[in-house]
Amino acid sequence: IVEPSITSMMKNLEVNGAKLVGLDFKLKGKDSLSRKILSDSMKLNQPLNVSADNIRDSVRYTLIIDDATYSTQVNDSLLVLMNEGYRIRQIKNFWGDPIYQGINTSISSPDGFVFELQFHTPDSFNTKETFNHLYYEIARNRFTTIEEKILANSIMKEYQSRVKMPEGILGYNSVVNP
């Protein structure tokens, strides 16, 4: 597996106070992986093996960066990865989204393994993990009623509305071309 070399590279991004968190959860659990494959298969009406091949976060990382250097450090981190032979496949800037604040990227290692790297501020990460995680689980559960989903989404929006947005991140367009 390529994970140890990717993890080693991710640790190189811990500069200027940036910190990798959640390394104990860098590998998606079997239950979560199975649920995602099944859900994607049903949602996209495709065979299980196709859904499994399209999973991009079976290995995932989170880098927390101070608000003051966030925009610059996201870009610098991506450039470091590119200089080491990694390919930035996708950048999703969720800053300004009502339910989730952060930047999620899909990246290929030099040998082609695709993984996820999330960029958060201390506040956006704390809100995601401490306040919204339970409501996120409720909202995505297929057995949750519509009313429960609406309430869960409303609560997540309220918590996210309190997250301070780093300067210069709204409409962020990386100098890195995915």
C-alpha positions as semicolon CSV with decimal commas, in nm:
position;residue;x (nm);y (nm);z (nm)
1;I;0,000;0,000;0,000
2;V;0,120;0,353;-0,077
3;E;-0,028;0,513;0,236
4;P;0,295;0,528;0,444
5;S;0,479;0,726;0,175
6;I;0,181;0,960;0,127
7;T;0,157;1,013;0,504
8;S;0,527;1,094;0,515
9;M;0,479;1,351;0,240
10;M;0,175;1,502;0,414
11;K;0,386;1,557;0,727
12;N;0,612;1,781;0,516
13;L;0,317;2,022;0,490
14;E;0,333;2,094;0,863
15;V;0,505;2,431;0,834
16;N;0,429;2,777;0,975
17;G;0,205;2,629;1,244
18;A;0,001;2,407;1,009
19;K;-0,087;2,074;1,169
20;L;-0,209;1,742;1,032
21;V;-0,494;1,611;1,244
22;G;-0,690;1,287;1,252
23;L;-0,407;1,062;1,135
24;D;-0,572;0,779;1,330
25;F;-0,860;0,810;1,081
26;K;-0,657;0,853;0,760
27;L;-0,788;0,517;0,635
28;K;-1,162;0,504;0,579
29;G;-1,313;0,222;0,786
30;K;-1,460;-0,087;0,622
31;D;-1,816;-0,003;0,725
32;S;-1,790;0,355;0,598
33;L;-1,626;0,241;0,275
34;S;-1,892;-0,025;0,216
35;R;-2,172;0,224;0,290
36;K;-2,024;0,477;0,045
37;I;-1,979;0,221;-0,233
38;L;-2,336;0,095;-0,191
39;S;-2,477;0,447;-0,170
40;D;-2,289;0,566;-0,479
41;S;-2,389;0,252;-0,669
42;M;-2,757;0,308;-0,593
43;K;-2,746;0,686;-0,647
44;L;-2,557;0,664;-0,977
45;N;-2,718;0,339;-1,092
46;Q;-2,382;0,173;-1,154
47;P;-2,221;-0,160;-1,060
48;L;-2,055;-0,186;-0,719
49;N;-1,708;-0,233;-0,871
50;V;-1,740;0,091;-1,068
51;S;-1,846;0,277;-0,753
52;A;-1,554;0,121;-0,564
53;D;-1,309;0,230;-0,834
54;N;-1,435;0,588;-0,806
55;I;-1,382;0,626;-0,430
56;R;-1,141;0,915;-0,382
57;D;-1,123;0,933;-0,003
58;S;-1,034;0,584;0,118
59;V;-0,716;0,758;0,235
60;R;-0,771;1,111;0,359
61;Y;-0,587;1,384;0,544
62;T;-0,677;1,709;0,715
63;L;-0,439;2,003;0,746
64;I;-0,534;2,282;0,987
65;I;-0,389;2,622;0,900
66;D;-0,415;2,952;1,090
67;D;-0,663;3,201;0,947
68;A;-0,394;3,463;0,881
69;T;-0,191;3,242;0,646
70;Y;-0,465;3,009;0,523
71;S;-0,499;3,122;0,159
72;T;-0,127;3,139;0,100
73;Q;-0,051;2,814;0,278
74;V;-0,319;2,615;0,093
75;N;-0,158;2,720;-0,232
76;D;0,197;2,664;-0,105
77;S;0,103;2,315;0,016
78;L;-0,036;2,223;-0,324
79;L;0,277;2,354;-0,494
80;V;0,498;2,145;-0,261
81;L;0,299;1,835;-0,356
82;M;0,321;1,913;-0,728
83;N;0,697;1,963;-0,701
84;E;0,718;1,612;-0,553
85;G;0,529;1,455;-0,846
86;Y;0,175;1,466;-0,702
87;R;-0,108;1,572;-0,931
88;I;-0,388;1,800;-0,811
89;R;-0,698;1,644;-0,966
90;Q;-0,970;1,858;-0,813
91;I;-1,006;2,153;-0,577
92;K;-1,343;2,222;-0,416
93;N;-1,366;2,548;-0,227
94;F;-1,659;2,524;0,013
95;W;-1,594;2,858;0,186
96;G;-1,923;3,045;0,183
97;D;-2,123;2,719;0,164
98;P;-2,402;2,718;0,422
99;I;-2,325;2,367;0,561
100;Y;-1,949;2,315;0,528
101;Q;-1,647;2,546;0,537
102;G;-1,310;2,436;0,402
103;I;-1,125;2,332;0,089
104;N;-1,126;1,967;-0,020
105;T;-0,884;1,840;-0,277
106;S;-0,847;1,517;-0,468
107;I;-0,482;1,437;-0,532
108;S;-0,293;1,158;-0,711
109;S;0,033;1,031;-0,566
110;P;0,324;0,990;-0,810
111;D;0,220;0,627;-0,863
112;G;-0,144;0,725;-0,935
113;F;-0,314;0,649;-0,602
114;V;-0,594;0,903;-0,541
115;F;-0,654;1,043;-0,192
116;E;-0,822;1,340;-0,028
117;L;-0,663;1,636;0,149
118;Q;-0,887;1,878;0,337
119;F;-0,773;2,225;0,442
120;H;-0,935;2,380;0,748
121;T;-0,887;2,664;0,992
122;P;-0,900;2,574;1,362
123;D;-1,254;2,716;1,375
124;S;-1,386;2,540;1,064
125;F;-1,240;2,208;1,179
126;N;-1,379;2,245;1,530
127;T;-1,725;2,327;1,394
128;K;-1,714;2,031;1,155
129;E;-1,600;1,781;1,417
130;T;-1,748;1,909;1,743
131;F;-2,076;2,071;1,649
132;N;-2,184;1,935;1,311
133;H;-2,062;1,577;1,293
134;L;-2,371;1,426;1,459
135;Y;-2,605;1,632;1,239
136;Y;-2,407;1,538;0,928
137;E;-2,456;1,169;1,014
138;I;-2,829;1,228;1,064
139;A;-2,864;1,420;0,736
140;R;-2,689;1,155;0,526
141;N;-2,858;0,852;0,683
142;R;-3,097;0,696;0,433
143;F;-3,342;0,609;0,714
144;T;-3,368;0,971;0,833
145;T;-3,703;1,134;0,762
146;I;-3,725;1,446;0,549
147;E;-3,820;1,648;0,858
148;E;-3,515;1,519;1,048
149;K;-3,288;1,601;0,753
150;I;-3,428;1,954;0,731
151;L;-3,372;2,007;1,103
152;A;-3,018;1,861;1,092
153;N;-2,928;2,083;0,793
154;S;-3,075;2,387;0,968
155;I;-2,863;2,323;1,278
156;M;-2,548;2,272;1,067
157;K;-2,615;2,599;0,883
158;E;-2,648;2,784;1,213
159;Y;-2,316;2,652;1,342
160;Q;-2,139;2,714;1,011
161;S;-2,268;3,073;0,997
162;R;-2,049;3,142;1,303
163;V;-1,725;3,026;1,136
164;K;-1,492;3,314;1,050
165;M;-1,388;3,306;0,686
166;P;-1,015;3,358;0,621
167;E;-0,932;3,668;0,423
168;G;-0,898;3,620;0,048
169;I;-1,049;3,271;0,039
170;L;-1,395;3,341;-0,101
171;G;-1,374;3,260;-0,470
172;Y;-1,026;3,118;-0,414
173;N;-0,869;3,010;-0,740
174;S;-0,541;2,834;-0,690
175;V;-0,247;2,920;-0,912
176;V;-0,221;2,544;-0,941
177;N;-0,400;2,416;-1,247
178;P;-0,580;2,090;-1,163
